[in-house]
Amino acid sequence: MTSTEREFTSIEICAGAGGQAVGLHAAGFKHLALVEIDAHAKATLDKNIAVRSEWAWEREHCDVLEADVKEFEPHRDLTKGGKRLPKRELDLLAGGVPCPPFSHAGKQLGKDDERDLFPRMLKLVELLEPRAVMIENVRGIKDPKFASYRDSIEARLQGGQYLGDDGQEVTDEGLGYTVCKWDVLEASDFGVPQLRPRAILVAFRNDVLKDLKYEWPTPTHEEPVSVADKLQPTMHDRYKPYFEGIHAERARDAYDRWLDTATKRDLELKGKGGGIAPTLVGGSKKHGGADLGPSRAKAAWKQLGVSGLGVANDPEVCKEKGTEDRDLFGDAGPMLTVQQAAIIQGFPATWEFTGGKTARYRQVGNAFPPPVAEAVGRSIIEVLRAARERDTENS
């Protein structure tokens, strides 16, 4: 295999249930490692890689590690390849570092939050010197209050000055990268039926970028894909077993009511953002079961014909436990199943999640939408491929 034909490789930290990994894989990256601290999410990655034919390369080469990223040492922990990963040979280091330090829903403690993993991500950049870097976070990281912190991150990558905690100017020589873009992408622009803005940083090593120009992803959808369109097949599948028998009349009424409500909302908002969902949230392990978010989010779901007061049992569990009244026939409309929440997040319909209902829903709610990750991944590969071809011609 020549240098222009080999796979584009990636390592991802804070991999979760695989939202970013699915998208980057679809873009053309092959994963050497997926690092995730949550046991349920790690099991989800293992389960899908084991059974999906398109992930055969990862079955042979990818280390799926349940580990605290602060303790992840790539030169020690990557074992499937059978040899130490050479410095400067990785194509992409990616990660959706924890959002709570910068989220509008939290205290926005930024770098003072113990969950802030930007420093560890930058240390891994220093250790691996990948050709490209991709970091994803919530839109809140772009707030004015974090301007000096963003400056320090950019200075660490590409060199420059920023204001330290004491107000004095600090100079960082940098790691030899160019930050090409640090901006917000809206998931609904890429076919995800959800309001989900994400801040994404893309940087390239200077010897890779040279004279090349990086192009930020452009929207793939002029009009958002609506919740009604995305959920209609699975919602019909959930109600269909009840269209005959003792529940027939109310099953048909409940399904028609949901479809009418969701479709009406879509039509009302055509050209104004479409009938898309509010931002899904994974919730905290410190608090109770899963639901679809705060009061404002629940109200938005109600306008789409969905009850946000909880998450429905899977269809087979619903039938076994007799939870139809709660899951399907409530006055506020049906609750979403975990699978339907994953569809709202942009996961493939066949991607399976492990653990109990609440654990699975949290994996979905905390994920990076795969279609957005794919769009960014493709934009990165365009530069990496052009650099590879340029360097091959010059060698």
C-alpha positions, 0 to 999 in steps of 0.5 A: 500500500502506497502512502497515498492509499493507506487509511486515515487514522484517528484516536478519539478521547471522551468517545461516549457511545460513539456519536463522533466516532460514527461520523468520523468513520463515515467520513473515512477515518479508521479508529486506532483507539476510542477512550471512554470512562463510562462502562456502559458507553464503552460496552456500547462501542464494543457491541457495535464494533463486534457485529458491524461489517463496516467496522471490521478494520477496528475489530483488528486494530482499534483499542476500545479503552474504559479509562480516565483520559487523564490517565490515558497514555497512548504509547503505553495503552495502544496494544492492538497494533502490536507496536508503538505508535510513532510520533507524528504518524497519527492523522487525527486526534479528536475529542468532545471534551466535557461540556459542563464547564462551559454549558449555559445549563451549569455554573460555567466555571471553565478552566476552574471546573475539575471536569475541564479536559482541554489541558489533557487534550493539548497534552495529548497533542504534544505527545502524539503530534497528529496531523490534525486536531478536532475538539468539540464542545458546547456553544458556551465555550464561545461566550465572551467570558471565556475569551482569554481561555480560548486565547490560551488554547489557541496560543498553546497550539499555534503560538501567541499571547494571552492574558494570564490569571493575574492579568499579565500577558503570557507568551506561548511558543506553541506546538506547531499548529495552525488553528484554521477554525473555531466556530459553531455548527448547527446540527439541523443544518446537517439533517439532524432534526434537533436544535443542537449548536456545537463549537468545533475547533479544527487545527492542522500541523504546520508542515501538513497545512503549508500552502493548503486552505481548509474549507469549513463544512457548509450545510447539507440541508437547506431546510431542516428535517422535521421530527415528524418526518424522522420519527414517523416510521418508528412511531407507526411501528410502535403503535401498529401492534395495537391497531387490532384488539382491545386497544385498537381504537385508542391506538389509532386515535393516539397515533393520528393525534401525534402525527397531526400535531407533529405535522402541523407544527412542521407546517407552521414553522416551514422556512422558520427553522422547521418542526425540529426538536429542542436540544436533547440532554443526557442529564446527571448521574446524580439526579433521577431517571431520564427525561427530555430536559427542563420545562422549556424543552418539555413544552417544545416537545409537547408542541411536537405531540411528545410527552417529555416527562420521561423516556418510554420502555422499548416496545417489547418491554412495554408489552411485557410490563403493560406500560402502554398507558404511560408510554403510548396513550398518555394525554400529553402524547407518546414518550420517546424510546431510547431508539427514537431519541438516538434517531433525533440525535442522528445515529444510524437506526441500527446502532445499539446501546447497552445498559438500563434505559436511563444509562442508554438514554444518557449515552444518547443525550450526551452524544455529538450528532454523527452527521455533524462529525461526518461533515467536519471529518470530510473537511479535514480529510480533504486537507489531509489527502491534498497534503499527502498527494502534494508530499508524494509528488515532491518526494 
